[in-house]
Amino acid sequence: MTSSYGADQIQVLEGLEAVRKRPGMYIGSTGPRGLHHLVYEVVDNSIDEALAGYCTHIEIELNADGSVRVTDDGRGIPTGIHPKTGKSALETVMTVLHAGGKFGGGGYKVSGGLHGVGVSVVNALSEWVEVTVWRDQKIHTQRYERGIPSGDLVVQANIQEPQRTGTAVHFFPDTKIFTETIHFEYNVLAGRLRELAYLNAGVKITFTDHRIEETRQEIYFYEGGIKEYVTYMTREKEPLHQDIIYVQGEKNGVNIEVALQWCVDAFNDNLLGFANNIRTIDGGTHLEGLKTVLTRTINNIARKRNKIKENESNLGGENVREGLTGVISVKVPDPEFEGQTKTKLGNTEVRGIVDSLVGEVLNEYLEFNPQVADSVIEKAVQAFKAAEAARRARELVRRKSVLESSPLPGKLADCSSRDPGESEIFLVEGDSAGGSAKQGRDRQFQAILPLRGKILNIEKTDDAKIYKNNEIQSLITALGLGIKGEEFDSSQLRYHRVVIMTDADVDGAHIRTLLLTFFYRYQRELVDQGYVYIACPPLYKVERGRNHYYCYSDRELQQLTREFPANANYTIQRFKGLGEMMPEQLWETTMNPETRTLKRVEIEDAAEADRIFTVLMGDRVAPRREFIETHGSRLDLNELDI
């Protein structure tokens, strides 16, 4: 553990000029995602203090004026004069890109931070920032406006709390940069803060929203760390074994934690990987190591216990992982990430460390718990047999062309373009909607695939049944999806926008949910990489004289009619389904790229998404009833926020 942390440990790498010119390069976007990233950058600094062993409590406050304040009880940013810049270390950290204690090896052993750009970028992209540092029995404060100090560092004695240490960063996002919105979504931030609390056992995170009449506050504090995370993810499922298998160890400076639990009523695996608190959605060496050791260990135990005979082949990795929920979190001193967004860990040494540490503990656990070992092996053997049946079924899919495998009367109406980058496919319910969509579309780049009725719920279905289902076959082959469980190959994808277009009613919402379940469970990367969209057809057409207006929600309709004069005559047409709309109307409102609204489906909180799919689409009725009773009155299917 490092004890000294002073101004000389802050290394300066480059200046800050480009941030305001090209903010997207530093925070990903200037939309909602980039806006929330500002909070994450500040919170990550506090988490790094916790990783170093100096911070136990982090407070995040959303204030009524739209500002955010993040306070921690760490050591406080150093305030002494920096030898290179001649300014205080605090001002250097706040105004110079890549200036911090994470580059020299002295201030921090391990650190996260998604882009590694730090609080200076938050400063550059905020209208104002006020920083308060408690250290050396003093209170240090400085204000910045659009990245530039508006005054000198003010220092005063801390008479009331002389022993207090820590940092508070209070900022207001710049509306010149974030032109779309500066409104922070409570649930988006809550998901990430909860995740950070799970990943850092013993760190207390208090999240408060002062923007509403009754202040809302949640405290995330998990002594059990990722073990509690797995419990949270599996709380709607039936566990195969009560104890969560937990591994914790350190080797060559790399710290790893793994928590695993198999469930009876699940056909898919849900493994979340983290490196230095960053979610690695594209995997990496830590997940590769975990998958390898799981497969090897279960096969070794299965052969020892005579569950696999000598002449039988080994269980595959996907068989072993069926029904498994797990979290692996690694803390690496010098992480190597692939790509600017750091979604894949590249450190080769991590693979072997995970393999050896997990192998030892897992082997010992299963040796001492033969009933658990037998249950896991039995489930894997069943999965292996089902996979063999599925393999035979999917060979049929591979041999058939798109049109042969689509038994629908309308079949696939393809577009003339062969460039997936410009092509899009609309998945529509029924022949009447399909007919309007086919007539209204732009044949150059828009394809239509009508679906008959409700597709199979794959949350409750094994692979063999999936491949025998006609609607599923049509989807797989029309999109070029490949085979479940195999690595997703985006070069085989025939359309880069897969648009779910269903009626704005309960049946339409159900079909949409079934399709989302299919994409999420069958080929999750399709969703993760942003290829899935939801169309937003209008609910009403309002005619007044020669003018007509389309309204996409009840709220829009009320707002429009309130704007009409009191004695105005107008008619309202409620679209019960897409088939009721004329092809020209459907094009104008829902399909024309110039005028339509599409919602891209994104997974901000993977654990919560997994739980919701299990609740809504799984076998157990009680959790679903409870969900509907709790949320039913508040659900507006037409304004669903995916």
Summary of the structure (lengths in Angstrom):
residues: 642
radius of gyration: 27.3
end to end distance: 42.7
largest distance: 86.6
contacts: 2096
relative contact order: 0.08
helix: 39%
strand: 21%
